C-alpha cells in the first residue's frame, strides 16, 4: 500500500459495505457518500472502520469480490 494510503470500511444496512483506500478520512467519506448516493444506500459516517484489516471482512462475499485495496479508490463493491 502507498506511503500514506489508508483503508476505510463503511457498513451499509442491507448490503455488506463500502471499502475505500485513500489518504484522509474526509476523502474516504466523500467517495463512500458518492457511491452510496448512486445506489440509494444509506451510510452512517460514525460507523466507519479506519485502517480496516481486510482479513476481518466477510470471507465468502467481500474478499473474493473486492478490487485492489492497495491503490487509491473504491475496492468494494467493484464499480
PyMOL Python script that loads the backbone (N, CA, C, O; Angstrom):
from pymol import cmd

cmd.read_pdbstr("""\
ATOM      1  N   UNK A   1       0.853  -1.173   0.000  1.00  0.00           N
ATOM      2  CA  UNK A   1       0.000   0.000   0.000  1.00  0.00           C
ATOM      3  C   UNK A   1       0.892   1.227   0.000  1.00  0.00           C
ATOM      4  O   UNK A   1       1.973   1.207   0.589  1.00  0.00           O
ATOM      5  N   UNK A   2       0.452   2.299  -0.656  1.00  0.00           N
ATOM      6  CA  UNK A   2       1.222   3.534  -0.734  1.00  0.00           C
ATOM      7  C   UNK A   2       1.551   4.096   0.633  1.00  0.00           C
ATOM      8  O   UNK A   2       0.948   3.713   1.636  1.00  0.00           O
ATOM      9  N   UNK A   3       2.501   4.998   0.667  1.00  0.00           N
ATOM     10  CA  UNK A   3       3.042   5.522   1.913  1.00  0.00           C
ATOM     11  C   UNK A   3       1.979   6.001   2.887  1.00  0.00           C
ATOM     12  O   UNK A   3       1.984   5.572   4.041  1.00  0.00           O
ATOM     13  N   UNK A   4       1.079   6.863   2.475  1.00  0.00           N
ATOM     14  CA  UNK A   4       0.090   7.408   3.397  1.00  0.00           C
ATOM     15  C   UNK A   4      -1.335   6.952   3.113  1.00  0.00           C
ATOM     16  O   UNK A   4      -2.284   7.487   3.686  1.00  0.00           O
ATOM     17  N   UNK A   5      -1.489   5.978   2.242  1.00  0.00           N
ATOM     18  CA  UNK A   5      -2.832   5.483   1.952  1.00  0.00           C
ATOM     19  C   UNK A   5      -3.364   4.692   3.144  1.00  0.00           C
ATOM     20  O   UNK A   5      -2.624   3.987   3.830  1.00  0.00           O
ATOM     21  N   UNK A   6      -4.673   4.830   3.370  1.00  0.00           N
ATOM     22  CA  UNK A   6      -5.329   4.112   4.462  1.00  0.00           C
ATOM     23  C   UNK A   6      -6.595   3.458   3.939  1.00  0.00           C
ATOM     24  O   UNK A   6      -7.238   3.967   3.021  1.00  0.00           O
ATOM     25  N   UNK A   7      -6.946   2.326   4.531  1.00  0.00           N
ATOM     26  CA  UNK A   7      -8.166   1.609   4.148  1.00  0.00           C
ATOM     27  C   UNK A   7      -9.296   1.979   5.107  1.00  0.00           C
ATOM     28  O   UNK A   7      -9.103   2.084   6.318  1.00  0.00           O
ATOM     29  N   UNK A   8     -10.480   2.173   4.527  1.00  0.00           N
ATOM     30  CA  UNK A   8     -11.671   2.502   5.305  1.00  0.00           C
ATOM     31  C   UNK A   8     -12.794   1.558   4.903  1.00  0.00           C
ATOM     32  O   UNK A   8     -12.904   1.168   3.740  1.00  0.00           O
ATOM     33  N   UNK A   9     -13.628   1.194   5.875  1.00  0.00           N
ATOM     34  CA  UNK A   9     -14.778   0.341   5.621  1.00  0.00           C
ATOM     35  C   UNK A   9     -16.015   1.021   6.193  1.00  0.00           C
ATOM     36  O   UNK A   9     -16.064   1.357   7.376  1.00  0.00           O
ATOM     37  N   UNK A  10     -17.017   1.219   5.329  1.00  0.00           N
ATOM     38  CA  UNK A  10     -18.278   1.826   5.731  1.00  0.00           C
ATOM     39  C   UNK A  10     -19.363   0.756   5.682  1.00  0.00           C
ATOM     40  O   UNK A  10     -19.725   0.317   4.591  1.00  0.00           O
ATOM     41  N   UNK A  11     -19.895   0.321   6.820  1.00  0.00           N
ATOM     42  CA  UNK A  11     -21.015  -0.621   6.799  1.00  0.00           C
ATOM     43  C   UNK A  11     -22.229   0.029   6.129  1.00  0.00           C
ATOM     44  O   UNK A  11     -22.462   1.230   6.270  1.00  0.00           O
ATOM     45  N   UNK A  12     -22.992  -0.781   5.403  1.00  0.00           N
ATOM     46  CA  UNK A  12     -24.190  -0.295   4.729  1.00  0.00           C
ATOM     47  C   UNK A  12     -25.336  -1.227   5.099  1.00  0.00           C
ATOM     48  O   UNK A  12     -25.293  -2.413   4.769  1.00  0.00           O
ATOM     49  N   UNK A  13     -26.367  -0.713   5.781  1.00  0.00           N
ATOM     50  CA  UNK A  13     -27.509  -1.563   6.129  1.00  0.00           C
ATOM     51  C   UNK A  13     -28.125  -2.208   4.889  1.00  0.00           C
ATOM     52  O   UNK A  13     -28.394  -1.528   3.899  1.00  0.00           O
ATOM     53  N   UNK A  14     -28.343  -3.503   4.944  1.00  0.00           N
ATOM     54  CA  UNK A  14     -28.924  -4.232   3.828  1.00  0.00           C
ATOM     55  C   UNK A  14     -27.942  -4.568   2.728  1.00  0.00           C
ATOM     56  O   UNK A  14     -28.320  -5.133   1.701  1.00  0.00           O
ATOM     57  N   UNK A  15     -26.698  -4.228   2.934  1.00  0.00           N
ATOM     58  CA  UNK A  15     -25.626  -4.508   1.979  1.00  0.00           C
ATOM     59  C   UNK A  15     -24.382  -4.777   2.818  1.00  0.00           C
ATOM     60  O   UNK A  15     -24.375  -4.481   4.013  1.00  0.00           O
ATOM     61  N   UNK A  16     -23.355  -5.317   2.234  1.00  0.00           N
ATOM     62  CA  UNK A  16     -22.154  -5.635   3.006  1.00  0.00           C
ATOM     63  C   UNK A  16     -21.392  -4.389   3.441  1.00  0.00           C
ATOM     64  O   UNK A  16     -20.973  -4.299   4.595  1.00  0.00           O
ATOM     65  N   UNK A  17     -21.207  -3.441   2.552  1.00  0.00           N
ATOM     66  CA  UNK A  17     -20.482  -2.236   2.908  1.00  0.00           C
ATOM     67  C   UNK A  17     -19.749  -1.645   1.726  1.00  0.00           C
ATOM     68  O   UNK A  17     -19.881  -2.100   0.590  1.00  0.00           O
ATOM     69  N   UNK A  18     -18.968  -0.611   2.027  1.00  0.00           N
ATOM     70  CA  UNK A  18     -18.169   0.074   1.017  1.00  0.00           C
ATOM     71  C   UNK A  18     -16.736   0.123   1.531  1.00  0.00           C
ATOM     72  O   UNK A  18     -16.485   0.577   2.647  1.00  0.00           O
ATOM     73  N   UNK A  19     -15.797  -0.344   0.713  1.00  0.00           N
ATOM     74  CA  UNK A  19     -14.386  -0.309   1.061  1.00  0.00           C
ATOM     75  C   UNK A  19     -13.661   0.709   0.199  1.00  0.00           C
ATOM     76  O   UNK A  19     -13.811   0.725  -1.022  1.00  0.00           O
ATOM     77  N   UNK A  20     -12.868   1.565   0.852  1.00  0.00           N
ATOM     78  CA  UNK A  20     -12.186   2.648   0.160  1.00  0.00           C
ATOM     79  C   UNK A  20     -10.746   2.743   0.665  1.00  0.00           C
ATOM     80  O   UNK A  20     -10.488   2.592   1.859  1.00  0.00           O
ATOM     81  N   UNK A  21      -9.819   2.992  -0.248  1.00  0.00           N
ATOM     82  CA  UNK A  21      -8.433   3.287   0.129  1.00  0.00           C
ATOM     83  C   UNK A  21      -8.114   4.690  -0.361  1.00  0.00           C
ATOM     84  O   UNK A  21      -8.177   4.973  -1.558  1.00  0.00           O
ATOM     85  N   UNK A  22      -7.771   5.566   0.578  1.00  0.00           N
ATOM     86  CA  UNK A  22      -7.485   6.969   0.264  1.00  0.00           C
ATOM     87  C   UNK A  22      -6.504   7.528   1.284  1.00  0.00           C
ATOM     88  O   UNK A  22      -6.013   6.804   2.151  1.00  0.00           O
ATOM     89  N   UNK A  23      -6.222   8.823   1.173  1.00  0.00           N
ATOM     90  CA  UNK A  23      -5.265   9.467   2.063  1.00  0.00           C
ATOM     91  C   UNK A  23      -5.875   9.995   3.356  1.00  0.00           C
ATOM     92  O   UNK A  23      -5.207  10.004   4.389  1.00  0.00           O
ATOM     93  N   UNK A  24      -7.144  10.441   3.319  1.00  0.00           N
ATOM     94  CA  UNK A  24      -7.734  11.072   4.501  1.00  0.00           C
ATOM     95  C   UNK A  24      -9.130  10.536   4.782  1.00  0.00           C
ATOM     96  O   UNK A  24      -9.795  10.026   3.880  1.00  0.00           O
ATOM     97  N   UNK A  25      -9.574  10.647   6.021  1.00  0.00           N
ATOM     98  CA  UNK A  25     -10.951  10.250   6.345  1.00  0.00           C
ATOM     99  C   UNK A  25     -11.985  11.067   5.564  1.00  0.00           C
ATOM    100  O   UNK A  25     -13.032  10.539   5.188  1.00  0.00           O
ATOM    101  N   UNK A  26     -11.704  12.331   5.323  1.00  0.00           N
ATOM    102  CA  UNK A  26     -12.636  13.179   4.577  1.00  0.00           C
ATOM    103  C   UNK A  26     -12.799  12.689   3.134  1.00  0.00           C
ATOM    104  O   UNK A  26     -13.903  12.674   2.589  1.00  0.00           O
ATOM    105  N   UNK A  27     -11.694  12.294   2.539  1.00  0.00           N
ATOM    106  CA  UNK A  27     -11.739  11.774   1.171  1.00  0.00           C
ATOM    107  C   UNK A  27     -12.501  10.445   1.131  1.00  0.00           C
ATOM    108  O   UNK A  27     -13.265  10.184   0.201  1.00  0.00           O
ATOM    109  N   UNK A  28     -12.285   9.621   2.143  1.00  0.00           N
ATOM    110  CA  UNK A  28     -12.989   8.334   2.222  1.00  0.00           C
ATOM    111  C   UNK A  28     -14.490   8.557   2.321  1.00  0.00           C
ATOM    112  O   UNK A  28     -15.264   7.896   1.628  1.00  0.00           O
ATOM    113  N   UNK A  29     -14.904   9.479   3.173  1.00  0.00           N
ATOM    114  CA  UNK A  29     -16.323   9.759   3.345  1.00  0.00           C
ATOM    115  C   UNK A  29     -16.930  10.313   2.059  1.00  0.00           C
ATOM    116  O   UNK A  29     -18.050   9.948   1.698  1.00  0.00           O
ATOM    117  N   UNK A  30     -16.214  11.176   1.374  1.00  0.00           N
ATOM    118  CA  UNK A  30     -16.719  11.739   0.121  1.00  0.00           C
ATOM    119  C   UNK A  30     -16.960  10.641  -0.915  1.00  0.00           C
ATOM    120  O   UNK A  30     -18.023  10.594  -1.534  1.00  0.00           O
ATOM    121  N   UNK A  31     -15.974   9.756  -1.106  1.00  0.00           N
ATOM    122  CA  UNK A  31     -16.130   8.677  -2.087  1.00  0.00           C
ATOM    123  C   UNK A  31     -17.247   7.713  -1.686  1.00  0.00           C
ATOM    124  O   UNK A  31     -18.042   7.292  -2.526  1.00  0.00           O
ATOM    125  N   UNK A  32     -17.301   7.370  -0.406  1.00  0.00           N
ATOM    126  CA  UNK A  32     -18.336   6.446   0.063  1.00  0.00           C
ATOM    127  C   UNK A  32     -19.721   7.057  -0.103  1.00  0.00           C
ATOM    128  O   UNK A  32     -20.656   6.369  -0.515  1.00  0.00           O
ATOM    129  N   UNK A  33     -19.862   8.337   0.211  1.00  0.00           N
ATOM    130  CA  UNK A  33     -21.165   9.003   0.058  1.00  0.00           C
ATOM    131  C   UNK A  33     -21.579   9.071  -1.413  1.00  0.00           C
ATOM    132  O   UNK A  33     -22.750   8.870  -1.734  1.00  0.00           O
ATOM    133  N   UNK A  34     -20.637   9.352  -2.298  1.00  0.00           N
ATOM    134  CA  UNK A  34     -20.952   9.407  -3.731  1.00  0.00           C
ATOM    135  C   UNK A  34     -21.454   8.054  -4.224  1.00  0.00           C
ATOM    136  O   UNK A  34     -22.434   7.985  -4.965  1.00  0.00           O
ATOM    137  N   UNK A  35     -20.786   6.984  -3.814  1.00  0.00           N
ATOM    138  CA  UNK A  35     -21.213   5.649  -4.232  1.00  0.00           C
ATOM    139  C   UNK A  35     -22.560   5.289  -3.610  1.00  0.00           C
ATOM    140  O   UNK A  35     -23.442   4.768  -4.293  1.00  0.00           O
ATOM    141  N   UNK A  36     -22.716   5.563  -2.330  1.00  0.00           N
ATOM    142  CA  UNK A  36     -23.971   5.258  -1.649  1.00  0.00           C
ATOM    143  C   UNK A  36     -25.135   5.994  -2.309  1.00  0.00           C
ATOM    144  O   UNK A  36     -26.210   5.424  -2.495  1.00  0.00           O
ATOM    145  N   UNK A  37     -24.924   7.236  -2.654  1.00  0.00           N
ATOM    146  CA  UNK A  37     -25.971   8.021  -3.309  1.00  0.00           C
ATOM    147  C   UNK A  37     -26.340   7.415  -4.657  1.00  0.00           C
ATOM    148  O   UNK A  37     -27.516   7.359  -5.017  1.00  0.00           O
ATOM    149  N   UNK A  38     -25.341   6.966  -5.396  1.00  0.00           N
ATOM    150  CA  UNK A  38     -25.583   6.356  -6.707  1.00  0.00           C
ATOM    151  C   UNK A  38     -26.497   5.141  -6.605  1.00  0.00           C
ATOM    152  O   UNK A  38     -27.315   4.903  -7.494  1.00  0.00           O
ATOM    153  N   UNK A  39     -26.362   4.370  -5.521  1.00  0.00           N
ATOM    154  CA  UNK A  39     -27.145   3.141  -5.369  1.00  0.00           C
ATOM    155  C   UNK A  39     -28.337   3.292  -4.426  1.00  0.00           C
ATOM    156  O   UNK A  39     -29.079   2.335  -4.207  1.00  0.00           O
ATOM    157  N   UNK A  40     -28.524   4.482  -3.870  1.00  0.00           N
ATOM    158  CA  UNK A  40     -29.642   4.692  -2.949  1.00  0.00           C
ATOM    159  C   UNK A  40     -29.406   4.076  -1.583  1.00  0.00           C
ATOM    160  O   UNK A  40     -30.361   3.771  -0.869  1.00  0.00           O
ATOM    161  N   UNK A  41     -28.157   3.889  -1.210  1.00  0.00           N
ATOM    162  CA  UNK A  41     -27.807   3.319   0.089  1.00  0.00           C
ATOM    163  C   UNK A  41     -27.639   4.425   1.114  1.00  0.00           C
ATOM    164  O   UNK A  41     -27.402   5.581   0.761  1.00  0.00           O
ATOM    165  N   UNK A  42     -27.760   4.071   2.372  1.00  0.00           N
ATOM    166  CA  UNK A  42     -27.519   4.992   3.478  1.00  0.00           C
ATOM    167  C   UNK A  42     -26.255   4.549   4.207  1.00  0.00           C
ATOM    168  O   UNK A  42     -26.083   3.366   4.500  1.00  0.00           O
ATOM    169  N   UNK A  43     -25.377   5.497   4.496  1.00  0.00           N
ATOM    170  CA  UNK A  43     -24.212   5.174   5.315  1.00  0.00           C
ATOM    171  C   UNK A  43     -24.210   6.069   6.537  1.00  0.00           C
ATOM    172  O   UNK A  43     -24.697   7.200   6.501  1.00  0.00           O
ATOM    173  N   UNK A  44     -23.661   5.552   7.607  1.00  0.00           N
ATOM    174  CA  UNK A  44     -23.517   6.297   8.855  1.00  0.00           C
ATOM    175  C   UNK A  44     -22.027   6.503   9.068  1.00  0.00           C
ATOM    176  O   UNK A  44     -21.305   5.563   9.399  1.00  0.00           O
ATOM    177  N   UNK A  45     -21.572   7.726   8.877  1.00  0.00           N
ATOM    178  CA  UNK A  45     -20.134   8.023   8.963  1.00  0.00           C
ATOM    179  C   UNK A  45     -19.561   7.711  10.330  1.00  0.00           C
ATOM    180  O   UNK A  45     -18.348   7.536  10.454  1.00  0.00           O
ATOM    181  N   UNK A  46     -20.389   7.636  11.361  1.00  0.00           N
ATOM    182  CA  UNK A  46     -19.867   7.326  12.701  1.00  0.00           C
ATOM    183  C   UNK A  46     -19.510   5.851  12.834  1.00  0.00           C
ATOM    184  O   UNK A  46     -18.844   5.459  13.793  1.00  0.00           O
ATOM    185  N   UNK A  47     -19.945   5.031  11.882  1.00  0.00           N
ATOM    186  CA  UNK A  47     -19.678   3.592  11.936  1.00  0.00           C
ATOM    187  C   UNK A  47     -18.468   3.178  11.106  1.00  0.00           C
ATOM    188  O   UNK A  47     -18.156   1.990  11.019  1.00  0.00           O
ATOM    189  N   UNK A  48     -17.789   4.136  10.502  1.00  0.00           N
ATOM    190  CA  UNK A  48     -16.647   3.825   9.646  1.00  0.00           C
ATOM    191  C   UNK A  48     -15.553   3.114  10.451  1.00  0.00           C
ATOM    192  O   UNK A  48     -15.301   3.441  11.610  1.00  0.00           O
ATOM    193  N   UNK A  49     -14.918   2.146   9.812  1.00  0.00           N
ATOM    194  CA  UNK A  49     -13.769   1.461  10.407  1.00  0.00           C
ATOM    195  C   UNK A  49     -12.532   1.990   9.697  1.00  0.00           C
ATOM    196  O   UNK A  49     -12.319   1.710   8.518  1.00  0.00           O
ATOM    197  N   UNK A  50     -11.724   2.749  10.411  1.00  0.00           N
ATOM    198  CA  UNK A  50     -10.497   3.292   9.830  1.00  0.00           C
ATOM    199  C   UNK A  50      -9.390   2.260   9.932  1.00  0.00           C
ATOM    200  O   UNK A  50      -9.323   1.512  10.907  1.00  0.00           O
ATOM    201  N   UNK A  51      -8.528   2.215   8.940  1.00  0.00           N
ATOM    202  CA  UNK A  51      -7.419   1.264   8.890  1.00  0.00           C
ATOM    203  C   UNK A  51      -7.920  -0.175   9.057  1.00  0.00           C
ATOM    204  O   UNK A  51      -7.358  -0.969   9.811  1.00  0.00           O
ATOM    205  N   UNK A  52      -8.991  -0.477   8.332  1.00  0.00           N
ATOM    206  CA  UNK A  52      -9.621  -1.792   8.440  1.00  0.00           C
ATOM    207  C   UNK A  52      -8.641  -2.898   8.045  1.00  0.00           C
ATOM    208  O   UNK A  52      -7.879  -2.766   7.087  1.00  0.00           O
ATOM    209  N   UNK A  53      -8.682  -3.972   8.796  1.00  0.00           N
ATOM    210  CA  UNK A  53      -7.921  -5.183   8.486  1.00  0.00           C
ATOM    211  C   UNK A  53      -8.820  -6.022   7.585  1.00  0.00           C
ATOM    212  O   UNK A  53      -9.816  -6.577   8.049  1.00  0.00           O
ATOM    213  N   UNK A  54      -8.483  -6.119   6.316  1.00  0.00           N
ATOM    214  CA  UNK A  54      -9.377  -6.806   5.385  1.00  0.00           C
ATOM    215  C   UNK A  54      -9.595  -8.269   5.746  1.00  0.00           C
ATOM    216  O   UNK A  54     -10.574  -8.875   5.310  1.00  0.00           O
ATOM    217  N   UNK A  55      -8.697  -8.838   6.533  1.00  0.00           N
ATOM    218  CA  UNK A  55      -8.885 -10.235   6.963  1.00  0.00           C
ATOM    219  C   UNK A  55     -10.100 -10.381   7.872  1.00  0.00           C
ATOM    220  O   UNK A  55     -10.584 -11.493   8.081  1.00  0.00           O
ATOM    221  N   UNK A  56     -10.594  -9.277   8.411  1.00  0.00           N
ATOM    222  CA  UNK A  56     -11.754  -9.302   9.288  1.00  0.00           C
ATOM    223  C   UNK A  56     -13.076  -9.143   8.527  1.00  0.00           C
ATOM    224  O   UNK A  56     -14.151  -9.254   9.115  1.00  0.00           O
ATOM    225  N   UNK A  57     -12.989  -8.888   7.232  1.00  0.00           N
ATOM    226  CA  UNK A  57     -14.196  -8.720   6.431  1.00  0.00           C
ATOM    227  C   UNK A  57     -14.742 -10.075   5.988  1.00  0.00           C
ATOM    228  O   UNK A  57     -14.065 -11.096   6.106  1.00  0.00           O
ATOM    229  N   UNK A  58     -15.964 -10.074   5.482  1.00  0.00           N
ATOM    230  CA  UNK A  58     -16.648 -11.295   5.066  1.00  0.00           C
ATOM    231  C   UNK A  58     -15.804 -12.084   4.069  1.00  0.00           C
ATOM    232  O   UNK A  58     -15.526 -11.620   2.963  1.00  0.00           O
ATOM    233  N   UNK A  59     -15.407 -13.275   4.479  1.00  0.00           N
ATOM    234  CA  UNK A  59     -14.518 -14.112   3.667  1.00  0.00           C
ATOM    235  C   UNK A  59     -15.220 -14.761   2.479  1.00  0.00           C
ATOM    236  O   UNK A  59     -14.560 -15.148   1.514  1.00  0.00           O
ATOM    237  N   UNK A  60     -16.538 -14.887   2.530  1.00  0.00           N
ATOM    238  CA  UNK A  60     -17.257 -15.551   1.447  1.00  0.00           C
ATOM    239  C   UNK A  60     -17.768 -14.598   0.377  1.00  0.00           C
ATOM    240  O   UNK A  60     -18.016 -15.010  -0.756  1.00  0.00           O
ATOM    241  N   UNK A  61     -17.926 -13.321   0.733  1.00  0.00           N
ATOM    242  CA  UNK A  61     -18.502 -12.388  -0.229  1.00  0.00           C
ATOM    243  C   UNK A  61     -17.591 -11.200  -0.521  1.00  0.00           C
ATOM    244  O   UNK A  61     -17.372 -10.863  -1.684  1.00  0.00           O
ATOM    245  N   UNK A  62     -17.061 -10.566   0.512  1.00  0.00           N
ATOM    246  CA  UNK A  62     -16.251  -9.368   0.287  1.00  0.00           C
ATOM    247  C   UNK A  62     -14.899  -9.729  -0.323  1.00  0.00           C
ATOM    248  O   UNK A  62     -14.546  -9.223  -1.388  1.00  0.00           O
ATOM    249  N   UNK A  63     -14.150 -10.590   0.335  1.00  0.00           N
ATOM    250  CA  UNK A  63     -12.778 -10.893  -0.093  1.00  0.00           C
ATOM    251  C   UNK A  63     -12.715 -11.383  -1.544  1.00  0.00           C
ATOM    252  O   UNK A  63     -11.917 -10.855  -2.319  1.00  0.00           O
ATOM    253  N   UNK A  64     -13.527 -12.372  -1.940  1.00  0.00           N
ATOM    254  CA  UNK A  64     -13.392 -12.840  -3.327  1.00  0.00           C
ATOM    255  C   UNK A  64     -13.930 -11.866  -4.384  1.00  0.00           C
ATOM    256  O   UNK A  64     -13.691 -12.056  -5.576  1.00  0.00           O
ATOM    257  N   UNK A  65     -14.648 -10.836  -3.957  1.00  0.00           N
ATOM    258  CA  UNK A  65     -15.263  -9.922  -4.918  1.00  0.00           C
ATOM    259  C   UNK A  65     -14.733  -8.500  -4.854  1.00  0.00           C
ATOM    260  O   UNK A  65     -15.297  -7.602  -5.480  1.00  0.00           O
ATOM    261  N   UNK A  66     -13.667  -8.283  -4.112  1.00  0.00           N
ATOM    262  CA  UNK A  66     -13.152  -6.925  -3.992  1.00  0.00           C
ATOM    263  C   UNK A  66     -12.060  -6.656  -5.010  1.00  0.00           C
ATOM    264  O   UNK A  66     -11.421  -7.574  -5.523  1.00  0.00           O
ATOM    265  N   UNK A  67     -11.862  -5.384  -5.287  1.00  0.00           N
ATOM    266  CA  UNK A  67     -10.784  -4.960  -6.165  1.00  0.00           C
ATOM    267  C   UNK A  67      -9.510  -4.783  -5.362  1.00  0.00           C
ATOM    268  O   UNK A  67      -9.425  -5.209  -4.210  1.00  0.00           O
ATOM    269  N   UNK A  68      -8.535  -4.160  -5.969  1.00  0.00           N
ATOM    270  CA  UNK A  68      -7.246  -3.935  -5.310  1.00  0.00           C
ATOM    271  C   UNK A  68      -7.401  -2.921  -4.187  1.00  0.00           C
ATOM    272  O   UNK A  68      -7.787  -1.777  -4.426  1.00  0.00           O
ATOM    273  N   UNK A  69      -7.104  -3.334  -2.980  1.00  0.00           N
ATOM    274  CA  UNK A  69      -7.261  -2.444  -1.827  1.00  0.00           C
ATOM    275  C   UNK A  69      -5.958  -1.728  -1.480  1.00  0.00           C
ATOM    276  O   UNK A  69      -5.890  -1.016  -0.478  1.00  0.00           O
ATOM    277  N   UNK A  70      -4.942  -1.911  -2.288  1.00  0.00           N
ATOM    278  CA  UNK A  70      -3.655  -1.269  -2.016  1.00  0.00           C
ATOM    279  C   UNK A  70      -3.426  -0.027  -2.878  1.00  0.00           C
ATOM    280  O   UNK A  70      -2.371   0.603  -2.805  1.00  0.00           O
ATOM    281  N   UNK A  71      -4.418   0.315  -3.689  1.00  0.00           N
ATOM    282  CA  UNK A  71      -4.326   1.519  -4.513  1.00  0.00           C
ATOM    283  C   UNK A  71      -5.502   2.433  -4.191  1.00  0.00           C
ATOM    284  O   UNK A  71      -6.530   1.978  -3.691  1.00  0.00           O
ATOM    285  N   UNK A  72      -5.349   3.709  -4.475  1.00  0.00           N
ATOM    286  CA  UNK A  72      -6.367   4.683  -4.144  1.00  0.00           C
ATOM    287  C   UNK A  72      -7.655   4.411  -4.910  1.00  0.00           C
ATOM    288  O   UNK A  72      -7.639   4.202  -6.122  1.00  0.00           O
ATOM    289  N   UNK A  73      -8.785   4.418  -4.173  1.00  0.00           N
ATOM    290  CA  UNK A  73     -10.091   4.278  -4.797  1.00  0.00           C
ATOM    291  C   UNK A  73     -10.998   3.342  -4.040  1.00  0.00           C
ATOM    292  O   UNK A  73     -10.665   2.870  -2.953  1.00  0.00           O
ATOM    293  N   UNK A  74     -12.154   3.080  -4.630  1.00  0.00           N
ATOM    294  CA  UNK A  74     -13.133   2.166  -4.047  1.00  0.00           C
ATOM    295  C   UNK A  74     -12.785   0.751  -4.460  1.00  0.00           C
ATOM    296  O   UNK A  74     -12.635   0.467  -5.648  1.00  0.00           O
ATOM    297  N   UNK A  75     -12.657  -0.136  -3.490  1.00  0.00           N
ATOM    298  CA  UNK A  75     -12.330  -1.522  -3.799  1.00  0.00           C
ATOM    299  C   UNK A  75     -13.477  -2.483  -3.506  1.00  0.00           C
ATOM    300  O   UNK A  75     -13.441  -3.634  -3.942  1.00  0.00           O
ATOM    301  N   UNK A  76     -14.479  -2.037  -2.784  1.00  0.00           N
ATOM    302  CA  UNK A  76     -15.685  -2.856  -2.607  1.00  0.00           C
ATOM    303  C   UNK A  76     -16.875  -1.943  -2.433  1.00  0.00           C
ATOM    304  O   UNK A  76     -16.828  -1.012  -1.629  1.00  0.00           O
ATOM    305  N   UNK A  77     -17.929  -2.189  -3.161  1.00  0.00           N
ATOM    306  CA  UNK A  77     -18.005  -3.155  -4.248  1.00  0.00           C
ATOM    307  C   UNK A  77     -17.196  -2.668  -5.438  1.00  0.00           C
ATOM    308  O   UNK A  77     -16.908  -1.479  -5.571  1.00  0.00           O
ATOM    309  N   UNK A  78     -16.840  -3.601  -6.288  1.00  0.00           N
ATOM    310  CA  UNK A  78     -16.109  -3.202  -7.502  1.00  0.00           C
ATOM    311  C   UNK A  78     -17.072  -2.448  -8.386  1.00  0.00           C
ATOM    312  O   UNK A  78     -18.152  -2.939  -8.714  1.00  0.00           O
ATOM    313  N   UNK A  79     -16.679  -1.265  -8.765  1.00  0.00           N
ATOM    314  CA  UNK A  79     -17.553  -0.436  -9.616  1.00  0.00           C
ATOM    315  C   UNK A  79     -16.808  -0.031 -10.869  1.00  0.00           C
ATOM    316  O   UNK A  79     -17.362   0.668 -11.718  1.00  0.00           O
TER     317      UNK A  79
END
""", "prot")
cmd.dss("prot")
cmd.show_as("cartoon", "prot")
cmd.util.cbc("prot")
cmd.orient("prot")
